[in-house]
């Protein structure tokens, strides 16, 4: 779990898309500058430039937000303490109603992505010390 925290945004599709949009916007801006230098109508090219810059700014904002969302990394001891404090999660989840499970997964920000090529499911969850309170509600407290 500690290692999984090291680069969560690097394989995030939203981060990948934001980086791609920034690169594409930079390429467009270079082409539009060349078009202006070649004598294209400045009014038309100015509109294109404004659109490319707006797309780039929005992508940079999404990328910044993704980096901020990563937050502080938990230490190995903090993760161990959290896991130990939760008790037997499997028993608690198997006994929980479907609505309780859905609410728990929502609060944990649990994301599942099926990978058909490998017939596997990629699971991502935002680990936070406040989850102890969430699991206490599922287990009925201690």
Buried (B, 14 or more C-beta within 10 A) or exposed (E): EEEEBEEBBEEBEEBEEBBEBBEBBEEBBEEBEEBBEEEEEEEEBEEBBEEBBEBBEBBBEBBEEBEEBBEEEBEEEBBEBBEEEBEEEEEBBEEBEEEBBEBBBEBBEBEEEEEEEEEEEEEBBBBBEEBEEBBBBBBEEE
